[in-house]
């Protein structure tokens, strides 16, 4: 199977997704700060405790989603690096093999 891709496009998308992840991280930090301020304003009782527990569950899930996005970016970057390395290795092998083909055979194959 041949997988074709634009390595630059993959790197660009990884950067774009990384920026989105960073913005999500920033937004979550602001939401946490706002929530601490809100809850610190004196709201107490069972409903405040239930709300806090619900917010903590939401925050944990949102934080995990953001971490998943960052892991996805890391995987895209690693896959791109592997693809680039594979492409370079294939090019080197092709060049070595092309140099070992007799000129008459290379002309018949259209290689030279």
trRosetta pair geometry for C-beta under 8 A, 3 or more apart (Angstrom, degrees):
i j d omega theta_ij theta_ji phi_ij phi_ji
3 83 7.5 -93 97 -121 117 120
5 9 7.0 -130 175 62 83 110
5 10 5.9 45 154 -44 127 121
5 83 6.6 -19 57 177 123 161
6 9 3.7 63 87 7 114 114
6 10 6.7 172 89 -13 60 79
7 10 5.7 -51 -150 34 35 112
7 11 6.4 34 152 -17 66 105
7 80 5.8 119 -150 -163 81 99
7 83 6.5 -170 -98 99 100 117
7 84 5.5 81 -130 -78 147 99
7 87 7.7 -104 -54 14 134 155
8 11 5.7 -54 -148 38 33 111
8 12 6.2 37 151 -23 66 106
9 12 5.5 -50 -145 35 33 115
9 13 6.4 31 155 -17 65 104
10 13 5.9 -55 -148 37 30 108
10 14 6.4 33 152 -21 64 105
10 76 6.2 -165 -179 176 94 100
10 79 7.6 -113 -176 93 142 98
10 80 4.4 173 116 -96 133 120
10 83 7.6 79 30 48 168 145
11 14 5.6 -52 -148 34 32 114
11 15 6.5 33 152 -18 63 105
11 77 7.4 69 -116 -113 68 75
11 80 5.9 142 -65 177 75 164
12 15 5.7 -57 -154 36 31 112
12 16 6.3 31 150 -20 66 106
13 16 5.4 -51 -144 36 35 113
13 17 6.2 33 157 -16 67 105
13 76 6.8 -108 96 179 100 154
14 17 5.9 -56 -146 40 29 108
14 18 6.2 33 152 -23 63 108
14 73 5.2 114 -160 -154 81 78
14 76 4.4 -170 -91 101 105 125
14 77 5.0 117 -161 -63 158 82
14 80 6.9 -95 -28 -9 143 144
15 18 5.5 -53 -145 35 30 114
15 19 6.5 34 154 -21 64 102
16 19 5.8 -52 -154 32 31 112
16 20 6.7 32 148 -18 63 103
17 20 5.4 -50 -149 35 37 114
17 21 6.3 41 150 -20 66 103
17 69 6.4 -152 172 -179 100 97
17 72 6.7 -88 156 100 148 109
17 73 5.0 -170 100 -86 113 100
17 76 7.2 95 44 20 145 153
18 21 5.5 -51 -149 36 33 115
18 22 6.4 35 151 -20 64 103
18 70 7.3 70 -123 -120 71 68
18 73 4.7 107 -73 -145 84 156
19 22 5.6 -52 -149 35 32 112
19 23 6.5 32 152 -18 65 103
20 23 5.7 -54 -151 36 33 111
20 24 6.4 35 150 -20 65 104
20 69 6.9 -103 98 175 101 145
21 24 5.6 -52 -148 35 33 112
21 25 6.4 37 151 -21 65 103
21 66 5.8 123 -154 -165 80 78
21 69 4.3 -176 -94 111 107 120
21 70 4.9 135 -175 -68 155 77
21 73 6.4 -94 -8 -21 148 140
22 25 5.5 -49 -149 34 33 115
22 26 6.5 34 152 -18 64 104
23 26 5.6 -53 -149 37 33 113
23 27 6.3 35 152 -20 66 105
24 27 5.6 -54 -146 37 32 111
24 28 6.3 33 154 -20 66 105
24 62 7.8 -154 176 173 107 95
24 65 7.7 -104 170 104 149 97
24 66 4.6 -169 115 -109 125 109
24 69 6.9 83 36 43 151 154
25 28 5.8 -55 -149 35 29 111
25 29 6.5 30 153 -20 63 105
25 66 5.5 135 -71 180 72 145
26 29 5.7 -53 -150 34 32 112
26 30 6.5 30 152 -16 65 104
27 30 5.7 -55 -151 37 33 110
27 31 6.3 34 151 -20 67 105
28 31 5.5 -52 -145 36 34 112
28 32 6.4 37 154 -21 65 102
28 59 7.0 119 -162 -146 104 80
28 62 5.7 171 -107 124 119 121
28 63 6.2 130 -173 -83 157 74
28 66 6.4 -90 -19 -31 147 155
29 32 5.7 -51 -150 33 31 113
29 33 6.5 30 152 -17 63 106
30 33 5.7 -55 -148 38 33 111
30 34 6.2 33 153 -19 67 106
31 34 5.7 -53 -145 38 31 111
31 35 6.1 31 155 -20 65 108
31 59 7.4 -172 106 -103 117 97
32 35 5.8 -58 -147 37 28 110
32 36 6.3 30 154 -20 65 104
32 59 6.5 84 -88 -131 95 135
33 36 5.8 -51 -147 34 31 111
33 37 6.5 31 153 -18 63 105
34 37 5.7 -57 -152 37 31 112
34 38 6.2 32 151 -20 66 108
35 38 5.5 -52 -144 37 33 113
35 39 6.0 23 160 -10 68 108
35 55 5.6 155 -153 -178 147 150
35 59 7.9 -111 31 -67 163 131
36 39 6.1 -58 -139 45 27 102
36 40 5.7 26 159 -20 63 117
37 40 5.7 -61 -140 42 24 111
37 41 6.8 42 154 -43 59 96
38 41 6.0 -46 -165 3 30 117
38 43 7.4 -5 150 10 73 131
39 43 6.1 -86 -137 54 50 108
39 48 6.8 125 -139 -167 90 104
39 51 7.8 -175 -97 100 107 114
39 52 6.1 79 -121 -91 146 105
43 47 8.0 -79 172 92 110 93
43 48 4.4 165 133 -103 94 125
43 51 7.9 -21 128 53 139 143
44 48 5.3 -96 -142 30 13 155
45 48 5.2 100 56 11 65 103
45 49 7.1 -124 109 -4 36 92
46 49 5.7 -58 -149 37 33 111
46 50 6.2 30 155 -17 68 107
47 50 5.6 -52 -143 39 33 111
47 51 6.1 36 155 -21 65 106
48 51 5.7 -52 -145 37 29 112
48 52 6.3 33 153 -22 63 106
49 52 5.6 -52 -147 35 30 113
49 53 6.4 30 154 -18 64 105
50 53 5.7 -53 -148 36 32 111
50 54 6.3 30 153 -17 65 106
51 54 5.7 -57 -149 38 31 110
51 55 6.2 31 153 -18 66 106
52 55 5.7 -54 -146 37 30 110
52 56 6.3 32 154 -21 64 106
53 56 5.7 -52 -147 35 30 113
53 57 6.6 31 153 -18 63 103
54 57 5.8 -53 -151 34 33 110
54 58 6.4 32 151 -17 65 106
55 58 5.6 -55 -148 39 34 111
55 59 6.0 36 154 -22 68 107
56 59 5.6 -51 -142 37 30 113
56 60 6.3 33 156 -21 63 104
57 60 5.8 -53 -149 34 30 110
57 61 6.4 26 154 -15 64 107
58 61 5.9 -60 -150 39 30 108
58 62 6.1 26 156 -16 68 110
59 62 5.8 -56 -141 41 29 109
59 63 6.0 31 157 -21 64 109
60 63 5.8 -54 -144 37 27 112
60 64 6.4 28 155 -19 62 107
61 64 5.7 -55 -149 36 30 111
61 65 6.5 33 151 -21 64 103
62 65 5.6 -50 -149 33 34 113
62 66 6.5 34 152 -17 65 103
63 66 5.7 -53 -150 36 32 111
63 67 6.4 33 150 -19 65 106
64 67 5.5 -52 -146 38 34 113
64 68 6.3 41 151 -24 65 101
65 68 5.5 -49 -150 32 33 115
65 69 6.7 35 150 -20 63 100
66 69 5.6 -50 -154 31 35 113
66 70 6.7 33 149 -16 64 102
67 70 5.6 -53 -151 37 36 111
67 71 6.4 38 150 -20 67 103
68 71 5.6 -53 -148 37 33 112
68 72 6.4 39 151 -23 65 103
69 72 5.5 -49 -150 32 33 116
69 73 6.6 37 150 -20 63 101
70 73 5.5 -48 -151 32 35 115
70 74 6.6 38 149 -19 64 102
71 74 5.5 -50 -150 35 36 114
71 75 6.4 37 150 -20 66 104
72 75 5.6 -53 -149 36 33 112
72 76 6.4 34 152 -20 66 102
73 76 5.7 -51 -148 34 32 111
73 77 6.4 29 154 -16 64 106
74 77 5.8 -57 -149 39 30 110
74 78 6.2 29 154 -18 66 108
75 78 5.7 -54 -143 39 31 110
75 79 6.1 31 157 -18 65 107
76 79 5.8 -55 -144 39 28 110
76 80 6.2 31 155 -21 63 107
77 80 5.7 -53 -146 35 30 113
77 81 6.4 31 154 -19 63 104
78 81 5.7 -53 -149 36 32 111
78 82 6.4 32 151 -18 64 105
79 82 5.6 -54 -148 37 33 113
79 83 6.2 34 153 -20 66 105
80 83 5.6 -53 -146 36 32 111
80 84 6.3 32 155 -18 65 105
81 84 5.8 -53 -146 37 30 111
81 85 6.3 30 154 -18 64 107
82 85 5.7 -55 -146 38 30 111
82 86 6.2 31 154 -19 65 107
83 86 5.7 -55 -146 38 30 112
83 87 6.2 32 154 -20 65 106
84 87 5.7 -54 -147 36 30 112
84 88 6.4 30 154 -18 64 106
85 88 5.7 -54 -148 37 31 111
85 89 6.3 31 153 -19 65 106
86 89 5.7 -54 -146 37 31 111
86 90 6.3 32 155 -19 65 106
87 90 5.7 -54 -147 37 30 111
87 91 6.4 33 153 -21 64 106
88 91 5.7 -53 -148 35 31 113
88 92 6.4 32 154 -19 64 105
89 92 5.7 -54 -149 36 32 111
89 93 6.4 30 154 -17 66 106
90 93 5.8 -55 -146 38 31 109
90 94 6.1 33 155 -21 65 108
91 94 5.7 -55 -146 37 29 113
91 95 6.4 30 155 -20 64 106
92 95 5.8 -55 -149 35 30 110
92 96 6.5 28 154 -17 64 106
93 96 5.7 -55 -148 37 32 110
93 97 6.2 27 155 -14 67 109
94 97 5.8 -58 -144 42 29 108
94 98 6.0 32 156 -23 66 108
95 98 5.7 -52 -141 35 28 112
95 99 6.5 30 157 -21 62 105
96 99 6.0 -57 -154 33 29 111
96 100 6.8 18 152 -14 62 109
97 100 5.8 -64 -152 37 35 107
97 101 6.8 42 152 -32 68 100
98 101 5.9 -47 -153 18 36 114
98 106 7.0 80 -163 -119 77 123
98 111 5.8 -161 -136 171 103 133
98 112 7.6 139 -178 -60 106 97
101 105 5.3 -118 177 87 97 114
101 106 4.7 120 111 -66 119 95
101 109 7.4 -48 171 26 154 143
101 111 6.6 48 76 69 152 155
102 105 4.7 81 64 13 88 105
102 106 6.8 -157 91 -10 41 90
103 106 5.4 -56 -142 37 32 115
103 107 6.4 35 159 -23 67 101
103 112 6.4 -75 -141 68 72 154
104 107 5.9 -50 -152 30 30 110
104 108 6.8 29 150 -17 61 105
105 108 5.6 -54 -152 35 36 113
105 109 6.3 26 152 -12 68 109
106 109 5.7 -63 -147 44 31 106
106 111 4.3 -87 -160 66 84 110
106 112 4.1 38 136 6 125 112
107 110 7.5 39 -176 -74 31 28
107 111 7.8 -84 -59 47 22 72
107 112 6.0 -57 -72 67 61 92
